[in-house]
């Protein structure tokens, strides 16, 4: 049984957000199920899926991970080579690296991860292994 069934990411501008998330999800081993100008859907090999979309109920305000709610999402990749590859390509794909001076141990000496923020202010952590 998977730990998470699915999650929805509401974005302000699907036209710019969908390519950013597509790069990240596919780089972390998720498969694109569909993507269009209204958003997209990706599926992880364990069956977890996600949508990126603009909801008609969205309050048109920039995402702020420092407000109550989810601070960030953390994804896993199988090895350091994959992590390094994501790091090398992040800026070309709409993501800015956070805590770059401490890469890959910004989360601690025994934690190998990359921290990123996209154009809408969403933070993700990409961790090697479990």
Secondary structure as GFF3:
##gff-version 3
##sequence-region A 1 130
A	DSSP	beta_strand	6	10	.	.	.	ID=ss1
A	DSSP	alpha_helix	14	27	.	.	.	ID=ss2
A	DSSP	beta_strand	31	36	.	.	.	ID=ss3
A	DSSP	beta_strand	39	43	.	.	.	ID=ss4
A	DSSP	beta_strand	49	53	.	.	.	ID=ss5
A	DSSP	beta_strand	72	77	.	.	.	ID=ss6
A	DSSP	alpha_helix	80	89	.	.	.	ID=ss7
A	DSSP	three_ten_helix	91	93	.	.	.	ID=ss8
A	DSSP	beta_strand	95	98	.	.	.	ID=ss9
A	DSSP	three_ten_helix	100	102	.	.	.	ID=ss10
A	DSSP	beta_strand	113	118	.	.	.	ID=ss11
A	DSSP	beta_strand	123	128	.	.	.	ID=ss12
###
